[in-house]
């Protein structure tokens, strides 16, 4: 049997089997979406659909045969299988799209967030679609015996045959392919393993810019003269995580998930859109001052932002972190990583409740004598382990989804668990307001809360977040934002709160408003300040 296999099992046959397996077994999401978009009803459209797996096969087979010439076909096949297997799982289960932002999310995620995605289903799927095929491929290749010359000959023949096949298909269906991918650019992100490879290369190209010389920004920044006398200002900026506006009681949600904030006399902005659908995009964007339409993540990687300008103006700045990093927004200001402190009662298995962000914060405030900005970055409603985001006493809605395999929970369980995270967010922001009120004797205080992006909870089969902005559902882009001003702050700087409420209910706001609004709250003057985007600008008196 073994000798029979040696004579008939050649490298081209193995590579062809790998190409067929990846094309037909690890690309269900691609063909499903292609079928939905093409919707074949005629002979021509059916032939067009049937041509797609052939193109995929020809490309994969050609690459593997070319790799034979440099003895890399086997490792390349392993990489292809691993990429295709993992991409298909996460696309199918969570509805994600594999692009550069998704690679950035993976690179910037914490260990605890990564382990949260490890489920028995994932391990079983990976063993079946990746580990088992790789073991079979390894055993099969040990039975093949071909000279180097024959490998090169087969590689040349493969190029000719595959090239001819690809040419015939593209020539026959060129207009169909051009129209399909031009009008549905996201479709290519479903095709494995090219999606993972192109996303990784794009991410690498982007990351190379991180070491470029720092671009100065807002060098003329200074505090308004009236801010240098009298009671200093204390501003608390709370950056939320994965909290979607749809489930916030202040915005008219059927459940009152924000009962404490409803009593805190805050101004809520119900029509706020995010800059991106992931932390890796939204956080640097909202602090960059570029705005979503002009945001350049490569430039943001090596340019100063909001906190640099505020610090340059002579204002004390502190960033407190509970969500795996500020994505460059706080690179040059004092930062405290709270998770690493592993405080008893607040932190479990490398993750902390957001309560940890207030630990000993009063001690820091007591040392400040000038205008101060404190930013706290919460872990908020980050999934898929929503049940880990709040203590047991915040289980207001039952039954809950107590697993990281959220796609297997009922809609009721998933929404209940997520809404419990919003109730906890309500408590965290309310605690921030009470902290500021406790310091009103020494500071004129104010607070801003803004979530970085939203979340999908199974609507249309999509879970979590991170889809490209142009195709992402509104649940991933519509975020809560609110402002609280102490009575002393309103009086001192002539703020008409009724004007703020009226504007908030009738305006389209976004994360673009954060940069100028914080500058305005702190009284920082610079040519980079855009008064039209300052949410308080039209409501300031003389």
N, C-alpha and C positions, 0 to 999 in steps of 0.2 A: 504493500500500500504506500509506504513512504517513498519507494523508488518511483512508483507511478506518479505520485505528486511532484517529485523532483523534476520529472520530464515534462509535466504539463502545467505546473504552477510557475509562471514566469513573472518577472517584475511588471511588465505591462498589464498583465491580468490582475495582479494585486492592486496596482494603482487605479485601474479601471473600476475595480470593486469598491475601492475607497471613494472614488469620485461619484459612483452611483449611489452608494450608501449615504453620503453627505447630502447629495442632491435630493434624493427621494425620501430619506428618513429624518433629516435634520433641518428641513426647510418648510415645514408645514405652515408656519405663519406667513412666509413670503407668498407661497402659492395660494393660500387662503385669501390674502388681501388682493393678490393679482386677479384671482377669479372674481372677487367682489367688484373690482374696478373695471375689468374688461367685460364681465357679464356676457360670456359667449352665447350667441344665439344662432349664428350663421356658420357655414363651413369655414369661412375665412377666419373668423374670430376663434373658432375651436382650434384650427391649425396654428394660429398665433399662440394660443395658450399652450398647446403641446410642444411648441418650439422652445419654450422657456427652459424646461429641464435639460434639453439638449445643449443649449448654450452654456448653462451652468456646468454640465458634465464636461464639455469640450475644454472649458477654461481650467477647471480643476485638474483634469487628466493631463493637459499640456504642462501645467505648472509642476505636477508631480514627476512627469517624465523628464522635464528639464532638470529637476533637482537630482535625478538619477546620475546625471553627468558629473555632479560634484559630491556624490555620496550623501545627499541630504534629503532624499525622498522620504525615508522612514521618519525622521524627526519632524519634517514638514507635515506629513500625514497626521502625526500625533497632534501637532498644533492645530491643524484644521479641524480635527475631530473634537478637541477640547473646546475650541472657540464656538463651533457650531452647536455642540451639545448644550453648553451653558447659555448661549444666546437664545436658543429655542425655548429652554425652560423658563427663563425670566420674561421673555416676550409673551409666551403662552399664559403663564400664571399671573403676571402682574401688568401686562399690557405696556411694558416699557419699550423704548426705542433705543437701539444701540448707536450712539453717536459720541462726539467728543465730550459733551457735557456729562454723559453717563460714565465715561472713563474717568473724568475729573471727580465725579461723585465717589467712585470706587477708590480713587487715590487719596481722597480727603476724608473718607469715612473712618470712624473709630473701630477698634477691634470689637467692642461690644455690639456696635451696629452691624458689623459683618457677621458675627456669630448669630445674631438674631435672625438672619436669613437662612441659616443652616437648619433644615428640617428633615425628618425621616423621608418625606416625599422627595426632596431634592437629592439626598444621598442615594436613594433607591433609583431614581431616574438617572443620576450621573453614573452609577455603577452599570446600569443597563445600556445606556447610549454612548458612554465614553470609555469606561474602564474595560468592559468586556470586549468591545471591538478592538481596543488597543492591544489587549492580551492576545486575541486571535491573530491580529496582524503581526505581532512579534513572533508568534509560533510559525505562522505561514512563511514569513520572510526567511526564517532559518532553514526552510526546506528548499528555497530557491538557489540555483547556482547558474550565474550568467557572467560571462566575461565583460570587462569594461568596454571593449569595442562593440559588443552586441548591444550594450545599454545605449551607447551613443547612437548607433544605427536606429534603434527603436525610438529614441528621442526625436531624431530627425523625421522619421516616418510619422510619428505622432503629431509633430508640428504641422506637417503638410496636410494630413488628414483632418486634424482639428481646425486648422486655419481654413481649409476648404469648406468644412461643414459650417463653421461660424459665418464665413462669407456668404454662403448660399442662404442661410437663415436671415442674416441681416439685410441682404439684398432683397429678399422676398417680403420681409416685414419691417423694413426700415421706418416707414412712416408710423407704423403702429407702436414700435418701441420708442421712437422719438416723442410721440404724443403722450404715451403713457407715463414716461419718466419725467417729461418736462412739466406735465400738469400734476404729477403726484411724486414730488421729489422725495418724500419720506419713504416711499416704497423700497428704495434701494437699501434703507437701513434695516430691512427685515431679511435681506439675503445674506446667508452665512456661507463661509466664514468671512466674506469680504467686509461685512459690516464691522466686525470686531477689529480687523486689520486696519481699515481706513480710519476708524475712530481712534485707535491707539496711535497711529502715525500723526493724525491731526492734533491729538493731545500732546504728543512729544514735541511737535513743531511749535505749539503754543507755549509749552513750558520752557523752551530754550530762551524765550524772551524775558523770563523772570530774572535773569542775571544781568540784564542790560543796565546801563547807568540810570540812576534815579532821575526822573523828570520832576523838577520843582513845579509847584502849583500853588497859586494864591500867596505869592511872596510878599504882597502888600498888606496882608491881613493884620488888623489891629482892632482893639476894643473901642467901642464908642466912648467918648469922654465921660458921659453920665454913668457908664457902667463901672468906672474906676473909683467912684465915691459912694458912700452909703452902704446899705446892706448888700452883700454879694449874692449872686444868683447860683442856685444849685439845680441842675437839670439831670433828670434820670431818664435815659433812653433805654427802653426794653425792646430788644430785637426778638421777636417771636419765631417759632420754628414750626412749619407745616400746619399752621392754624388757618383754616379756610373760613371765609366770611359767611358762607352758607349756614354754618352751625353756631353762629354767634348770636346770642339773645339780643344784644344791643341793636342788631341789624334787622330785627323782626322775625327771627327764627321762632317756630312754633313752641319750642322749649325755651324757657328762660335759663340759658346756660351761663349767663353773666349777671346773677342777682346782686352781687356786691358792687360791681361797677355801675349798675343801674342806679345805685344810691349815692355814687361818688361825684355826681355832677360833672361828668366828663363830656367832651364833645366828640361824637363818633362820626367817622367818615365812611358812609355805607357803600360808596362807589369807588373803591380803591383797587387798582390793578398792580400786580407785581412786575418787576423788571424781567424775571425769569421764572422757571419752574423748578429750580433746584437751588440749594444754598450756595453752591460753587459759583453760580451766576448772579443771583439776586443780591447777596450780601456785598460783594465788591462793587456791584453796579450801583446800589443805593447810596454807597459812601463815596462813589467816584466823582459825582457832579456832572457826569456826561449825559445822563438821561438815557432811557431805553433805546430811543431811535438812533442815538449816536454812540451807544456804548461799544467800546473796543476792549475786549478782555485782555488782549496782548498788551495794549498800552496801560490798562489799569494795573497790570502786574508789576509795572515799574514806574508808576507815577504816584505822586502824593495825592491824598484824598481829604475827605472832610476832617478827620481827626488830626491830620498834620496841620491843616489850616487853623483849626481851633487851638491846638497846642502852640503854634507859632504866635498866635495873638496874645499869649500869656495866660491862657485858661488851663487849669489843672484838668488832666484827662486820665481816666482809669477805665480799662476794659476788663470785665470779669466774664470768664468763659465756662460754659457747661454743655457745649455742643460740638466738641471736636475741632475747634479752631475758627478764626475770624476770616479765613480765606484772603489774607493779606490786608484787610481793612484796618488792622490794629498793629501792623508790623513795627511801627516806630513810636508807639506810645506805651506807657506802663501797662502791663497785662498780668492778670492773675488767673491761672488755670485751677479752677475749683475742684474738678473731678479728681485730680491727682492727690488731693488732700485726704480723700477716702474717709470722710468724717462719719463716725458712727451714727446710725439713725437716719442719715441723709443719703448715704451711698451704699449700693449693693452691687457686687460683681462688676465693678468698673463703671457703673452708671450712677448718677445722682439725681435725686428729685431737684427741681428748680429752686426749692427752698434754700439750697446750699449757697445760692448766689448772694443771700443776705447775711451770711455768716460773717460776723465781725465787721460788717460794712459801716456800722455806726462809729467804730473806732477810727476808721479811715476818715469819715466825715468830720469827726471832732478835731482832726489835725489840719483841716482846710481853713484858710483865712480869706481866700480870694474866690473868684468865680470858678465854678467846677462843673465838669460834665462827667457823669458816670454812665457807662454803657454796660448792660448785662445781657449776655447772649444765652437765651434759654434753649433747652432741648424740647420744650413745648409738647407738641403732639406728634413727634417723630415716630413713624412706624417702621416695620410692621408690628413691633411689640408695643402697641398702644397701652396695654394693660400694665406696662412697667413705668408709665409716665406719671403716675399719681399714687399716693398712699391709699391704703384700704378704706380709710374714712371718706374718700372721695368717690366711692362707688354709689353714685346717686341713681344711676340707671342700670337696670338688670333685665335680662341676663347679659353677661359680657362675653367678649371673645378673648379667651385666656390662652391664646396660642399665637405663634408667629406665622402660622399658615392661614392667613386672613381670608384667602379665597375659599376656604372650607367652612367659614362661619356664615351664619345666616345674616341677612341684611340688618335685622333687628339687633343681633349681638354686636356686629361691627359698629353700627352707628351708636349704640349705647356706650360702647367702650371709648369711641372717639369723643363723644360728647362729655364723657367723664374727664377727658384730658382738657377740654375747653373749660369745664368747671374749675379745674385746678389752675389753669391759666388765669381765670377770673380772680382767684384767690391770690396768685402771685402778683398780679398788677395792683390789686387792691392793697396788698401789703406794702408795695412800693409807695403808693399814695400816702398811707399812714406813716411810713418812715419820713417822707418829706414834711408832712404836717407836724411831726414831732420835732423837726428842725426849723420850723417857721420863725422862731425867735431870732435866729442868726442868719437865715437865708430867705431870699425870695425864691420860691420853689415852683417847679413845673415838671411835668412828665409827658413823655411820648411813647406810645406802644405801636409797633408796626411788625407784622409777621413777614417772613421772607418769601413765602410762597404758600400755596394751598395744598390740597390732597384729594385724590380720587378714592372713593370708597366702594368701588365695584360698579359705578355707573358705566353702562355700555361695556362691561367686562374689563374696565381699567382700574388698576389699584396703584397706590402710592403716588409718586410724582416723577418729574424729570422728562416728560415728553417735550419735543421741540415746541417752542412757543406758538408757532403758526398752526399747529395741529392739536395742541393741548386743550383739553376741555376747560370750561370756565372755572370749574372747581379747583383747578391747579393754579389759576391766575387771580382769582378774586380773593383779596385778603383783608383782614380787619386792621384798621388804624384808628387811634384815638389820641386826644390831647387833654391833659388836665392841668389847669392853672390855679395856683393858690389865689385867694382873694387879695393878698398883699401884692402878688405879682401883677394881677389884673389892674389894680389901682396904681401901682408904681409906674407901669408902662402903658397906661391908658388903653387897655384891651377891652373891646366891647364883645362880651361873650355871646350875647344874643345875635350879633352879627356873624360870629363864627358858626353858631348852630345853623343859621339860615343858609350860609354859604355851603356848609358841609352837606346839607340835604339836597342841594341843587347842583353841585359841581361834580365833575369827573376828576377824581384825584388818583394819584399813583405814587409809586416809590420815588419818582422824580422830584416830588415835593419835599422829601426828607432833607436833602442837602441844604436848600435855602431856608427851610423852616427852622432847622437847628441853628444855623448862623444867625437868623433873626431873633430867636429866643435868647441866644447868648450875647447879642449885641456885637457880633463880629462884622466889621466892615472890610470889604474887599471887592475888587472889580469882578470876581467870580460869583458874587452874590446875584441871584436873579429874583428881583422883588415880585415879579408876576407869579412865580411858583411858590412863594412863601405863603403858607396857609393863613397866616395872621396879618399879612400886609394890608389888606383892605379893611381890617377891623382895628387898626391902631389909630388912636386919637392923637391930638397934639402933644 
